[in-house]
Amino acid sequence: MNKLRQPIVVFVGHIDHGKTSLLDKVRGSAITAGEAGGITQAISCSCVSLDVIKDICGELLKALKMEFTIPGLLFVDTPGHAAFNNIRKRGGNLADIAVLVIDVNDGVKPQTLECIKILKEYKTPFIIALNKVDLISGWQDKKGALLQVINDQPDSVKGEVEKKLYEVVGKLSEEEFDSDRFDRVDDFSKRIAIVPVSAKTGAGLPELLMVLTGLAQKFLEDNLKSESKEAKGTIMEVKEETGFGKTMDVIIYDGSLKKGDTIVVGSLGEPIVTKVRGLFEPVFKRGQKCKFKSVNDVSAAIGVKILAPNVDDAVAGMPIVSCEEKDVEKVKKEISTEIESVVIHTETNGIIVKADSLGSLEALIILLKEKDIPIRKATIGNITKKDVAEAESMKEEDPLLSVVIGFNVALEGKDEKKVKIITNDVVYKLIEEYEKWKEEELNSQEGKELESLVRPCKLTIMSGYVFRQNNPAVVGVDVMEGIVKNNTPLMKEDGKEITTIKSMQLDQDNVEKAERGKKVAISLPNVTVGRQINEGDVLYSAIPEEDFRKLKELKKHLKPAEIKILKEIAVIMRKKNEMWGV
């Protein structure tokens, strides 16, 4: 019988909803206090043994007569902005199960939805930790089982907990997930369990661990059996270690790894072939920050620091596989294929996408495709001059796609403003910023196009304001509706085009245009007052048929009065041709 490995658990959620604080409560450590701004700055993992879980759940396990067979849990704490994007393996996400942390007072936020979408895409089972219940107004800190603690709260607090919980239930329903409070769930395979918790007081923590461990054991047991003797893992971080040089923090999710093993490591270029010189396993003691000790071998699932030569080009999110010498070329090919399945290189129209890791890139691509944003190229690494040049080549085809977006990457060289460059370390903000820019650019383009069109307007030639009868005729007009501009062709109420405005004056000053309510003098060539036009005549802009069609497309930029005049013009012109402007 295969030995069960530790399930890999990832905490995800919106920034500052308490992922690390909640994990800290499990670990009994104080990592959050040491993080800049209270937000996790680097991906880390902690092995929490079954003994620790039993210690935390204690009385609850006894009361429910539950027994666990898994060796413990491997918790992966991710930065809020990473949304567990780096944690990947072939075919999807590395996590066996996820804890989606939601601030009970904030509710479901944009990054929460982002996490849900990725969880759904990767088919990762998850439970919800409804955190910060202690911040609900009137909450009383009490000891004991969670349900009793909630039941002992004032009625107003109990009502607020229920209200907030079912707001989350409603939001999850919109994402096609059925959910409820954990004690009301009769089938955990069909309904998402929600556990109210407080990372600060520890309320609900035993229940959260119990549900998490129980689910992992009941529904994931087959997935927890080691499938391979060769180690398979994902690089979490590559960093310089004093006295060692470059090391790789890796999660081994299958098989075993020992000193001296040959490993193939994914990189931006050719896969790296190297040997394991050192292995450093995390040592967890409740109440202490995780430390590392040198070991000869490790088995899945575990977070391990690997010392190996020539790994300078390795990057986060890349796969790592151990193998025998005779299988190196085969494994290199498999890894290259895996990377190629994520990386995009096309000649089609689309934006340029860059990310810091393979997993980040994959998750970003998923979300961009969901928004129907076309991608020309998607690769790992900083934004280069070549990326900018490629984006610039899109300008003629579609200026709205002449864009480079980068997740958690830097721009190499100067930003010469040749193309739009958007960088952020929060995916939803990255996409949000692109969509906002796109809308602004589209409005700007449409505004320029609108300026080139004949706008709808309606004028009345005022009685007593004929300044010249002809060559050219100069008359005073009242702009009844719309916008009149120089070079606007004019027609009478019967649809007959008569002349074009040569120039306009307002209070003896030359003007380019005039809006509703203005009274201006206009110069009209090729007409004579008393023949083609008369005092009191109502004139309309003689809009060319093609301009009319474009105006219909751009009507969101027109004022209601302009739309009204546009309809009047259509009625006039369709007396002659019923299909005019259709």
LUMDO-580784 format. One line per field, with one value per residue (C-alpha): y, x, z; residue in one letter; residue number from 1. Coordinates in Angstrom, 2 decimals. Each point is the difference from the previous one (the first is absolute). Layout:
REM residues N
north <- c(Y,...)
east <- c(X,...)
up <- c(Z,...)
res <- c(A,...)
n <- c(NUM,...)
This chain:
REM residues 582
north <- c(0.00,3.43,2.35,3.06,3.33,3.26,1.88,3.34,2.81,3.53,3.10,2.47,3.11,3.76,2.10,0.59,-2.42,-1.84,-2.99,0.13,0.97,-3.05,-2.28,1.59,-1.10,-3.56,0.21,1.91,2.26,3.73,0.31,2.63,2.39,-0.12,0.64,3.44,1.58,-3.23,-1.44,-3.15,0.86,-3.45,-3.40,-2.41,-3.37,-1.76,-3.66,-0.39,-3.48,-2.04,0.36,3.79,-0.32,-2.36,2.41,2.90,-2.01,-2.00,-0.17,0.47,-3.17,-1.98,1.21,-0.91,-3.22,0.91,-1.75,1.25,-2.12,2.70,0.98,3.68,3.00,2.01,3.59,2.39,3.65,2.18,3.77,1.42,1.34,-3.37,-1.82,-3.26,0.45,-1.34,-3.18,-2.14,-3.42,-1.55,0.13,2.55,1.27,-1.70,0.50,-3.03,2.25,3.75,2.22,3.10,2.69,2.65,2.93,-0.31,3.80,0.66,-2.93,-1.18,2.40,0.06,-2.11,-2.47,-0.50,-0.31,-2.82,-1.71,0.10,-1.56,-2.62,-0.85,-0.15,-2.35,-2.00,0.48,-0.90,2.71,1.09,3.54,1.55,2.90,1.95,2.90,-0.90,1.61,3.39,-0.28,2.75,-1.40,-3.29,-1.52,-2.06,-3.35,-3.35,-3.31,-1.60,2.43,-0.71,0.51,3.22,1.32,-1.16,1.87,3.32,2.72,-0.40,3.02,-1.59,-3.39,1.73,1.91,-3.20,-1.70,3.04,0.24,-3.76,-0.09,2.98,-2.21,-2.93,2.25,1.14,-3.61,-0.97,2.58,-1.89,-3.29,-1.31,-1.31,0.83,0.24,0.07,-3.18,-1.56,0.30,-1.76,-3.61,-0.74,1.65,-1.20,2.12,2.95,2.42,0.13,3.45,0.20,3.28,0.63,2.58,-0.02,2.31,-2.00,-3.48,-0.39,-2.60,-1.14,-3.58,-0.28,1.35,-2.52,-2.82,0.70,0.51,-3.19,-2.03,1.12,-0.63,-3.50,-0.99,1.38,0.24,-3.28,-1.43,3.20,-0.24,-3.29,0.43,-0.81,0.14,-0.74,2.93,3.37,2.47,3.53,3.69,2.79,2.50,2.37,0.32,2.04,0.69,-1.62,1.14,-2.67,-2.04,2.20,-0.54,-2.37,-1.10,-0.22,-2.85,-1.84,-3.70,-1.23,-3.56,-2.56,0.21,2.01,-0.63,1.57,-0.80,-0.46,1.39,2.62,1.78,3.54,2.19,3.36,2.82,-1.80,-3.60,-2.09,-0.13,-3.37,-0.06,-2.06,0.49,1.07,0.74,-0.43,2.08,-1.02,2.35,-0.72,1.20,0.59,1.64,3.47,0.36,1.18,-2.84,-0.91,-2.36,-2.98,-1.93,-3.41,-2.76,-0.60,1.26,-1.39,1.71,2.14,2.37,3.39,-0.32,2.27,-1.47,0.88,-0.77,1.52,1.97,0.94,3.76,-0.10,-1.90,2.03,-0.37,-2.14,-2.24,-3.79,-2.10,-3.78,-2.54,-2.79,-2.53,1.09,-2.09,1.87,3.56,0.81,-1.42,2.07,3.14,-0.43,-0.51,3.14,2.06,-1.20,0.94,3.52,0.39,-0.92,3.17,2.43,1.65,1.08,0.95,2.36,0.87,3.34,0.35,1.48,-0.99,-1.70,-0.45,-1.62,-0.93,-3.73,-2.76,-0.35,3.74,0.06,-2.90,1.57,3.39,-1.59,-1.73,3.30,1.92,-2.66,0.17,3.74,-0.80,2.02,-1.35,-0.96,0.18,-1.09,-1.17,-0.81,0.11,2.74,3.77,2.25,0.44,2.39,-2.88,-0.32,3.75,-0.16,-2.92,1.85,3.09,-2.04,-0.46,3.74,0.01,-3.13,0.94,2.78,-1.45,-3.11,1.93,-0.85,-1.90,-1.17,-1.39,-1.89,0.50,0.87,3.03,2.04,-0.29,3.33,3.25,0.23,2.01,0.11,-1.78,-2.36,-0.29,-1.93,-1.15,-1.75,-1.11,-2.77,-0.47,-1.81,1.51,3.53,-0.76,-1.04,2.80,2.60,-1.39,0.06,3.56,1.17,-1.80,1.73,3.41,-0.61,-1.19,3.08,2.18,-1.70,0.27,3.63,0.73,-1.87,1.94,3.27,-0.97,-0.65,2.41,0.39,0.22,3.57,2.09,3.77,2.79,3.05,2.90,2.77,3.38,-1.49,-0.11,1.70,-0.79,-1.50,-1.92,-0.49,-1.35,0.40,0.89,-0.63,-0.28,-3.41,-1.47,-3.45,-1.84,-3.41,-1.79,1.30,2.05,0.23,1.71,-1.96,-1.55,-0.66,1.28,-1.14,1.25,-1.87,-1.75,-1.63,2.17,0.90,3.69,1.16,-0.47,2.25,1.85,1.79,1.05,2.98,0.37,3.54,0.96,-2.69,-2.85,-3.37,-3.60,-1.32,0.98,-2.01,0.15,3.41,1.96,2.71,0.36,1.63,-2.53,0.54,-2.03,-0.11,-0.74,1.05,3.19,1.12,0.27,-2.79,-3.21,1.10,2.35,1.50,-2.46,-3.08,-3.10,-1.63,-3.38,-1.33,-2.02,-3.09,-2.33,-3.48,-1.63,2.61,-0.76,-3.71,0.80,2.42,-2.79,-2.15,2.86,1.17,-0.58,3.14,2.05,2.06,-1.00,3.11,-0.99,-3.48,1.63,2.15,-3.05,-1.74,3.06,0.02,-3.72,0.60,2.79,-2.05,-3.18,1.82,-0.21,-3.33,-2.21,-1.93,3.13,-0.42,-3.55)
east <- c(0.00,1.28,0.80,-2.27,1.75,-0.98,-2.73,1.17,-2.19,0.12,-1.47,-1.38,-2.15,-0.15,2.86,-0.14,-2.85,2.23,1.52,3.38,-1.49,-2.25,2.89,2.03,-2.64,0.48,3.76,0.00,2.61,0.25,0.88,-2.62,1.50,3.30,-1.45,0.10,-3.39,-1.46,-0.18,1.91,3.04,1.25,-1.50,0.69,-1.23,-0.36,-0.36,-2.55,0.07,-3.03,0.99,-0.29,-3.39,-1.20,1.31,-2.00,-3.17,0.32,-3.41,-1.85,1.53,-0.83,-3.59,-0.47,2.05,2.03,3.22,2.57,2.43,1.76,3.46,-0.89,-0.49,2.41,-1.20,1.08,-0.37,-0.14,0.16,-3.46,1.04,1.28,-3.33,1.99,1.04,3.53,-1.21,-0.52,0.67,-0.65,-3.67,-1.00,0.51,2.21,-2.34,-2.04,-2.40,-0.31,-1.21,-1.66,0.26,-2.73,-0.25,-3.52,-0.36,1.44,-1.70,0.87,2.46,1.45,3.01,-2.27,-1.85,3.32,1.01,-3.39,0.37,3.47,-1.16,-2.84,2.35,2.40,-2.87,1.60,-2.32,-0.23,-1.60,-0.62,1.42,-2.33,2.59,-0.08,-3.31,1.45,-0.29,-3.78,-1.48,-0.97,1.91,0.93,3.18,-0.90,1.71,-1.36,-1.33,-0.79,-3.71,-0.42,2.06,-2.30,-3.12,1.11,0.32,-2.66,-2.87,1.16,3.45,-1.45,-2.23,2.95,2.11,-2.86,-0.53,3.69,0.25,-2.94,1.34,3.02,-2.32,-1.79,3.25,1.21,-3.32,0.61,3.24,-1.97,1.12,-2.43,1.16,-1.08,1.35,2.03,-2.41,-2.88,1.86,-1.12,2.10,3.42,0.65,-2.89,-0.13,2.75,0.45,0.25,1.68,-0.24,3.40,2.13,3.74,0.38,-1.83,0.17,-3.79,-1.00,3.60,-0.53,-3.13,1.88,2.83,-2.45,-1.99,3.20,1.69,-3.19,-0.64,3.58,-0.08,-3.47,-0.01,3.67,1.40,0.65,1.82,2.22,1.61,3.45,-0.13,3.68,3.36,1.53,-0.51,-2.33,-0.25,-0.51,2.47,-1.46,2.94,3.57,2.25,3.56,0.99,3.13,2.68,-1.96,-0.71,-3.29,-2.47,-3.49,-2.96,-2.04,-3.19,0.38,-3.52,0.83,2.77,3.27,3.22,3.45,3.45,1.89,-3.15,-0.02,-2.72,-1.38,-1.16,-2.19,1.44,-0.60,2.25,1.13,-0.94,2.87,1.55,1.81,0.54,-1.28,2.86,-2.06,-3.53,-1.37,-3.29,-2.22,-0.22,-3.23,-0.52,-3.19,0.72,3.17,0.80,0.70,3.73,1.93,2.25,2.28,-1.38,1.04,-3.42,-3.59,-3.39,-3.16,-1.72,2.52,1.58,3.76,2.94,2.23,3.64,1.18,2.53,-0.90,-3.57,0.39,-2.56,-2.63,-3.14,-3.00,-2.84,2.27,-0.16,2.76,0.33,2.57,1.00,2.66,2.74,-1.47,-3.33,1.37,-0.83,-3.49,-0.69,1.48,-2.42,-2.95,0.85,0.47,-3.40,-1.59,1.45,-1.00,-3.58,-0.21,2.24,-1.70,1.76,-2.26,-0.16,-3.61,-1.25,0.12,1.77,3.42,-0.09,2.96,0.05,2.52,-0.71,-1.58,-2.88,-0.67,0.03,-2.42,-2.45,0.24,-0.71,-3.07,-1.42,0.83,-1.71,-3.03,-0.18,0.42,3.22,2.08,3.65,2.77,2.84,0.15,3.38,1.96,2.44,0.37,-1.40,2.70,0.55,-0.99,-3.36,-0.60,0.95,-2.36,-2.84,0.78,-0.42,-3.66,-0.76,-1.06,-2.15,-1.67,1.33,-2.02,2.20,3.28,0.52,2.38,-1.30,2.34,-0.78,2.63,2.72,2.18,0.51,3.51,1.23,-1.97,-3.72,0.01,-3.81,-0.05,-2.66,-2.16,1.86,-1.98,1.68,-1.42,0.42,-3.76,-1.59,-3.48,1.48,2.11,-3.03,-2.10,2.60,0.21,-3.78,-0.18,2.76,-1.69,-3.30,1.71,1.86,-3.15,-1.88,2.88,0.05,-3.75,0.16,2.50,-2.17,-3.03,1.82,0.51,-3.71,-2.83,-1.85,-3.81,-1.25,-3.10,0.09,-2.51,0.82,-0.94,-2.26,1.72,3.49,0.89,3.41,0.67,-2.32,2.61,3.65,0.00,-3.27,0.56,-2.90,-0.58,-1.21,-1.27,1.46,-3.14,1.63,3.30,3.42,0.67,3.56,1.79,-0.26,-3.32,-2.18,-3.58,-3.36,-3.55,-2.91,-0.71,3.45,1.45,3.64,0.57,3.41,2.88,0.94,3.19,0.59,-1.69,0.16,-1.11,0.10,2.18,2.56,0.67,-1.00,0.32,-3.24,-3.11,-2.37,-3.70,-1.17,2.75,-0.84,2.68,0.55,0.78,1.47,-1.77,1.43,-2.04,-3.38,-2.04,-2.32,-3.48,0.64,1.52,-0.38,-2.25,-0.31,-1.74,1.20,0.91,3.20,1.53,3.52,0.11,1.65,1.57,-1.49,3.29,0.46,-3.54,0.83,3.14,-1.92,-2.42,2.97,1.37,-3.30,1.20,2.10,-2.97,-2.29,-3.70,-0.91,2.49,-1.52,-3.45,1.22,1.67,-3.40,-1.65,2.62,-0.57,-3.77,0.66,2.46,-2.12,-2.84,2.19,1.72,-1.52,3.28,2.11,2.50,-1.14)
up <- c(0.00,-0.97,2.82,0.11,-0.47,1.63,-1.86,-1.39,1.32,-1.36,1.64,-2.55,0.03,-0.30,1.34,3.74,0.66,2.47,-1.81,1.71,3.38,-0.16,-0.92,2.79,2.45,-1.23,0.13,3.25,-1.55,-0.47,-3.64,-0.75,2.53,-1.86,-3.46,-1.60,0.39,1.32,-3.53,-0.88,-2.10,-0.99,-0.60,2.82,1.16,3.32,0.82,2.76,1.47,0.94,3.65,-0.26,-1.72,2.73,2.62,-1.48,-0.70,3.25,1.67,-3.28,-1.49,3.11,-0.01,-3.67,0.31,-3.12,-0.93,-2.49,-2.00,-2.01,1.38,0.28,-2.29,-2.11,0.13,-2.73,0.84,-3.10,-0.38,-0.48,-3.37,-1.21,0.33,0.15,-3.62,0.48,1.58,-3.06,-1.39,-3.36,-0.77,2.57,3.47,2.53,2.94,1.08,1.83,0.61,2.81,-1.42,2.68,-0.04,2.41,1.43,0.06,-3.49,-1.70,-3.49,-1.68,-3.56,0.93,1.80,-3.29,-1.79,2.37,-0.45,-3.79,0.18,2.52,-2.37,-3.00,1.79,1.59,3.43,2.90,2.64,3.25,1.19,3.14,0.81,1.94,2.49,1.68,3.13,-1.76,-0.37,2.17,3.40,-0.37,3.37,0.24,1.57,0.37,-1.26,-3.18,-2.81,-0.27,3.73,-0.14,-2.78,1.84,3.15,-1.88,0.32,-2.48,-2.03,-0.47,-0.93,-2.54,-1.47,-0.29,-1.87,-2.23,-0.93,-0.53,-2.39,-1.94,-0.74,-0.82,-2.51,-1.65,-0.28,-1.54,-2.73,-0.72,-0.16,3.39,2.61,3.55,3.63,3.54,0.58,2.53,-2.50,-2.81,-0.46,-3.10,-0.03,-3.55,-1.32,2.37,1.09,3.78,1.61,3.40,1.97,1.62,1.73,-0.68,2.98,2.69,-1.52,-0.06,-2.61,-0.60,1.27,-2.18,-3.03,0.43,0.66,-3.19,-2.02,1.20,-0.23,-3.57,-1.07,1.47,-1.23,-3.53,-0.93,1.33,-3.47,-0.98,3.06,-1.01,-1.52,-3.70,-0.79,1.57,-1.92,1.63,-1.65,1.29,-0.65,0.70,2.46,0.19,-1.26,2.28,1.03,3.31,1.82,-0.27,-2.55,-2.99,-1.85,1.67,-0.96,2.35,-1.43,0.84,-0.75,-0.76,-1.09,0.47,1.92,-0.39,1.47,-0.07,-3.19,-2.11,-3.53,-0.43,-3.06,0.71,-2.21,-1.04,-2.47,-2.47,-0.24,3.09,2.52,0.83,3.37,3.15,3.52,2.26,3.09,1.37,2.84,1.57,2.01,3.70,1.55,3.69,1.10,1.23,-2.09,-3.48,-2.41,-0.25,-2.30,0.72,-2.37,-1.02,-2.38,-1.56,0.00,-1.08,-1.21,0.97,1.43,-0.42,-0.38,-0.72,-2.74,-0.52,-3.52,-2.46,-3.14,1.00,-0.64,-2.83,1.98,0.78,2.29,-1.27,-2.09,0.32,1.50,-0.57,1.17,-2.36,-0.93,-2.41,-2.81,0.24,0.01,-3.63,0.32,3.15,-1.62,-2.89,2.38,1.96,-3.17,-1.24,3.33,-0.15,-3.64,0.89,2.11,-1.91,-3.00,-3.23,-2.89,-2.94,0.73,1.26,3.78,3.01,1.36,3.43,2.37,3.46,2.67,-0.06,-2.03,2.44,0.09,-3.79,-0.21,2.46,-1.75,-3.38,1.48,1.27,-3.22,-2.13,2.25,-0.81,-3.74,-0.10,-2.93,0.65,-2.56,2.28,3.62,1.55,3.26,0.94,0.06,-2.74,-2.64,-2.93,-2.28,1.80,-0.43,-3.70,-0.56,1.73,-2.09,-3.18,1.03,-0.22,-3.63,0.33,3.28,2.28,2.90,-0.12,-0.10,3.67,2.26,3.36,2.62,3.19,2.71,-2.56,-0.75,-3.16,-1.42,-1.32,-0.32,-0.51,-3.22,-0.12,-3.35,1.30,3.07,2.74,3.04,2.93,3.33,2.54,0.37,-2.93,0.22,0.21,-3.06,-2.01,1.49,-1.02,-3.55,-0.42,1.37,-2.38,-2.89,0.73,0.24,-3.27,-1.72,1.17,-1.19,-3.41,-0.33,1.09,-2.79,-2.49,1.18,-0.61,-3.64,-0.59,-0.85,3.29,0.21,0.42,-0.55,-0.70,-0.50,-2.15,2.26,-1.32,-0.33,0.00,-3.69,-0.20,-3.68,-2.60,-2.08,-1.08,2.70,1.88,3.67,2.37,3.73,1.16,3.27,0.75,1.09,0.64,-0.49,-0.96,-3.12,-1.35,-2.86,-3.25,1.10,-3.07,0.46,-1.37,0.22,1.60,-3.31,0.00,-2.79,0.64,-0.66,1.23,2.46,2.88,-0.94,3.32,3.25,2.30,3.60,1.39,-3.02,0.87,-2.41,1.50,-1.20,1.47,1.92,2.21,0.88,1.19,-1.79,-2.54,-2.64,-3.37,-2.74,-3.46,-2.74,-3.57,-3.12,1.42,-0.03,2.79,-1.52,-2.49,1.41,3.64,1.93,3.47,2.32,-1.94,2.04,-1.23,0.89,-0.43,-3.22,1.46,-2.60,0.20,1.07,2.76,1.15,0.38,1.99,2.21,0.85,1.09,2.09,1.44,3.60,-0.56,-1.23,2.18,0.13,-2.02,-2.73,-0.19,-0.34,-2.93,-1.55,-0.01,-1.55,-2.78,-0.59,-0.38,-2.54,-2.09,0.05,-1.72,-3.10,0.76,2.69,0.41,0.53,2.81,0.82)
res <- c(M,N,K,L,R,Q,P,I,V,V,F,V,G,H,I,D,H,G,K,T,S,L,L,D,K,V,R,G,S,A,I,T,A,G,E,A,G,G,I,T,Q,A,I,S,C,S,C,V,S,L,D,V,I,K,D,I,C,G,E,L,L,K,A,L,K,M,E,F,T,I,P,G,L,L,F,V,D,T,P,G,H,A,A,F,N,N,I,R,K,R,G,G,N,L,A,D,I,A,V,L,V,I,D,V,N,D,G,V,K,P,Q,T,L,E,C,I,K,I,L,K,E,Y,K,T,P,F,I,I,A,L,N,K,V,D,L,I,S,G,W,Q,D,K,K,G,A,L,L,Q,V,I,N,D,Q,P,D,S,V,K,G,E,V,E,K,K,L,Y,E,V,V,G,K,L,S,E,E,E,F,D,S,D,R,F,D,R,V,D,D,F,S,K,R,I,A,I,V,P,V,S,A,K,T,G,A,G,L,P,E,L,L,M,V,L,T,G,L,A,Q,K,F,L,E,D,N,L,K,S,E,S,K,E,A,K,G,T,I,M,E,V,K,E,E,T,G,F,G,K,T,M,D,V,I,I,Y,D,G,S,L,K,K,G,D,T,I,V,V,G,S,L,G,E,P,I,V,T,K,V,R,G,L,F,E,P,V,F,K,R,G,Q,K,C,K,F,K,S,V,N,D,V,S,A,A,I,G,V,K,I,L,A,P,N,V,D,D,A,V,A,G,M,P,I,V,S,C,E,E,K,D,V,E,K,V,K,K,E,I,S,T,E,I,E,S,V,V,I,H,T,E,T,N,G,I,I,V,K,A,D,S,L,G,S,L,E,A,L,I,I,L,L,K,E,K,D,I,P,I,R,K,A,T,I,G,N,I,T,K,K,D,V,A,E,A,E,S,M,K,E,E,D,P,L,L,S,V,V,I,G,F,N,V,A,L,E,G,K,D,E,K,K,V,K,I,I,T,N,D,V,V,Y,K,L,I,E,E,Y,E,K,W,K,E,E,E,L,N,S,Q,E,G,K,E,L,E,S,L,V,R,P,C,K,L,T,I,M,S,G,Y,V,F,R,Q,N,N,P,A,V,V,G,V,D,V,M,E,G,I,V,K,N,N,T,P,L,M,K,E,D,G,K,E,I,T,T,I,K,S,M,Q,L,D,Q,D,N,V,E,K,A,E,R,G,K,K,V,A,I,S,L,P,N,V,T,V,G,R,Q,I,N,E,G,D,V,L,Y,S,A,I,P,E,E,D,F,R,K,L,K,E,L,K,K,H,L,K,P,A,E,I,K,I,L,K,E,I,A,V,I,M,R,K,K,N,E,M,W,G,V)
n <- c(1,2,3,4,5,6,7,8,9,10,11,12,13,14,15,16,17,18,19,20,21,22,23,24,25,26,27,28,29,30,31,32,33,34,35,36,37,38,39,40,41,42,43,44,45,46,47,48,49,50,51,52,53,54,55,56,57,58,59,60,61,62,63,64,65,66,67,68,69,70,71,72,73,74,75,76,77,78,79,80,81,82,83,84,85,86,87,88,89,90,91,92,93,94,95,96,97,98,99,100,101,102,103,104,105,106,107,108,109,110,111,112,113,114,115,116,117,118,119,120,121,122,123,124,125,126,127,128,129,130,131,132,133,134,135,136,137,138,139,140,141,142,143,144,145,146,147,148,149,150,151,152,153,154,155,156,157,158,159,160,161,162,163,164,165,166,167,168,169,170,171,172,173,174,175,176,177,178,179,180,181,182,183,184,185,186,187,188,189,190,191,192,193,194,195,196,197,198,199,200,201,202,203,204,205,206,207,208,209,210,211,212,213,214,215,216,217,218,219,220,221,222,223,224,225,226,227,228,229,230,231,232,233,234,235,236,237,238,239,240,241,242,243,244,245,246,247,248,249,250,251,252,253,254,255,256,257,258,259,260,261,262,263,264,265,266,267,268,269,270,271,272,273,274,275,276,277,278,279,280,281,282,283,284,285,286,287,288,289,290,291,292,293,294,295,296,297,298,299,300,301,302,303,304,305,306,307,308,309,310,311,312,313,314,315,316,317,318,319,320,321,322,323,324,325,326,327,328,329,330,331,332,333,334,335,336,337,338,339,340,341,342,343,344,345,346,347,348,349,350,351,352,353,354,355,356,357,358,359,360,361,362,363,364,365,366,367,368,369,370,371,372,373,374,375,376,377,378,379,380,381,382,383,384,385,386,387,388,389,390,391,392,393,394,395,396,397,398,399,400,401,402,403,404,405,406,407,408,409,410,411,412,413,414,415,416,417,418,419,420,421,422,423,424,425,426,427,428,429,430,431,432,433,434,435,436,437,438,439,440,441,442,443,444,445,446,447,448,449,450,451,452,453,454,455,456,457,458,459,460,461,462,463,464,465,466,467,468,469,470,471,472,473,474,475,476,477,478,479,480,481,482,483,484,485,486,487,488,489,490,491,492,493,494,495,496,497,498,499,500,501,502,503,504,505,506,507,508,509,510,511,512,513,514,515,516,517,518,519,520,521,522,523,524,525,526,527,528,529,530,531,532,533,534,535,536,537,538,539,540,541,542,543,544,545,546,547,548,549,550,551,552,553,554,555,556,557,558,559,560,561,562,563,564,565,566,567,568,569,570,571,572,573,574,575,576,577,578,579,580,581,582)
